Amino acid sequence: MQLAIVRQALDLFTTVSQPRTTVRAPFEWSPDHAWRDLYARVDDSNREALRRKGELRRQQQQSAKSAGKTRAPMID
């Protein structure tokens, strides 16, 4: 699916004739959209883990900035 989306995007570069052209990919994550209720959810079950990851990310960004780098590596 990812390869098909990249190919569609690259094809669009060569075929588009007007600015702001939008093409919808023919894929859906799930036919029942139940995933939307959980996507990027913050609640009591994950709040502390997300807070720790955010703090670690800010520390990495500050360290990279101090070292003259423009971006810190992504964390899992």
C-alpha positions in Angstrom: 0.0 0.0 0.0 2.8 2.4 0.8 4.5 1.8 -2.5 1.2 2.4 -4.3 0.7 5.7 -2.5 4.3 6.8 -3.3 3.8 5.9 -7.0 0.5 7.8 -7.1 2.2 10.8 -5.6 5.1 10.7 -8.1 2.7 10.2 -11.0 0.8 13.3 -9.8 4.0 15.4 -10.1 4.1 14.6 -13.8 0.4 14.8 -14.6 -1.0 17.7 -12.6 -1.9 20.7 -14.6 -3.2 23.1 -12.0 -2.1 24.2 -8.5 -3.9 22.8 -5.5 -4.8 19.6 -7.3 -5.9 16.9 -4.8 -6.1 13.2 -5.5 -7.6 10.8 -3.0 -5.8 7.5 -2.5 -8.1 4.5 -2.8 -7.2 3.0 0.6 -8.8 3.0 4.0 -7.2 1.9 7.3 -10.2 0.0 8.4 -13.8 -0.3 7.1 -15.2 0.4 10.5 -13.3 3.6 11.6 -13.2 2.4 15.2 -9.5 3.1 15.2 -10.3 6.9 15.2 -11.4 6.7 18.8 -8.0 5.4 19.9 -5.6 7.2 17.5 -3.5 9.7 19.4 -5.6 9.3 22.5 -4.2 10.7 25.8 -5.8 9.4 29.0 -4.9 8.2 32.4 -3.6 4.9 31.1 -0.8 6.5 29.0 -0.5 10.1 30.3 2.7 9.5 32.4 4.5 7.5 29.7 3.7 10.3 27.1 4.9 12.9 29.6 8.2 11.0 30.0 8.7 10.6 26.2 8.0 14.3 25.7 10.5 15.3 28.4 13.1 13.0 26.8 12.4 14.5 23.4 12.9 18.0 24.7 16.2 17.0 26.3 17.4 15.5 23.1 16.4 18.6 21.1 18.2 20.8 23.6 21.3 18.6 23.5 21.3 18.6 19.7 20.8 22.4 19.6 23.7 22.8 22.0 25.9 20.6 19.7 24.9 22.7 16.7 22.7 20.0 15.1 19.4 21.1 13.5 17.4 18.0 14.5 17.5 15.4 17.3 17.0 11.7 16.4 13.4 10.4 16.7 12.5 8.3 19.7 10.3 5.2 19.8 
